Amino acid sequence: MELDELRSAWQVLGRQLERHDALQLRLYRSDRADAARRALRPLVWGQALQVAFGLGLLLLGLACWTRNVDVPALLATGLILHAFGLLNIVLAAATIGLAATVDYGAPVLDIQRRLARLLRLHGINARACGLPWWIMWVLVVLAVAGLQGLPAGAGTPGWITLSLGVGILGLLATGLYAWLRRPAAVEPDAPRCDGGDGIRRSQRILADLAEFERD
């Protein structure tokens, strides 16, 4: 074989290897992107349930305060539930919107930035809509009772006052526990109970993909 023929054969082989590597990278990238997208599905389903639940709270609060405008305690209860239901809907819808608009065809760094924003938003959502339930369950019971119509001069039952006190103590204890556990929160792989594990799993998948692309 002449030298020119040998050089041409090496060039052809080099181009074939480059095409093969590019194809393998595309296939791996597509597979990892699909895995990252699937990891977010439980989060989206959970947020859809939160929208429905928030709508129920909103309607309950609306029904309560419109029927008890002359009973200050029930009027306030209804307005609080109305606002809390709206807050649940807005934060859940924003989380779904951000998760649904992640472009998995974009550069990995852009996707990682998007997921970091999604994780921050989900953290705000979890704290704003989760912690108040130490107290909100009492307001829900009160609002349901208020739908039956109570006289304007009716006093507050003792169990409601007691339950609110227990709820406030529970809320403070939860906040203190979260504050004391802050050092563990910086561990990226540490299991948590905030519902954001799917986002963190997507981040780990994309980190693996970024490392593969660099290699």
Number of C-alpha atoms within 10 A of each C-alpha: 5 7 8 9 10 11 11 12 11 12 12 12 12 12 11 12 12 12 12 12 12 12 12 12 15 12 12 15 20 14 13 18 21 14 15 21 19 14 19 21 16 15 21 20 12 13 22 17 14 20 22 15 15 25 19 16 24 24 16 21 30 21 18 28 25 14 18 23 14 14 18 13 18 27 20 18 23 32 19 19 25 23 16 21 25 19 19 25 24 16 22 27 17 17 22 22 13 16 21 13 9 17 14 18 11 10 10 19 12 14 19 20 13 17 21 15 15 21 21 13 16 23 15 13 21 18 12 15 20 13 16 15 15 19 18 19 14 17 21 19 11 19 26 16 13 24 18 10 13 15 10 13 9 9 9 10 9 8 10 14 12 11 16 17 14 14 19 15 14 17 17 14 12 14 14 11 11 13 11 10 11 10 9 12 13 9 9 10 11 9 12 10 7 12 15 19 19 19 23 20 17 23 23 16 18 23 15 13 19 16 9 12 12 7 6
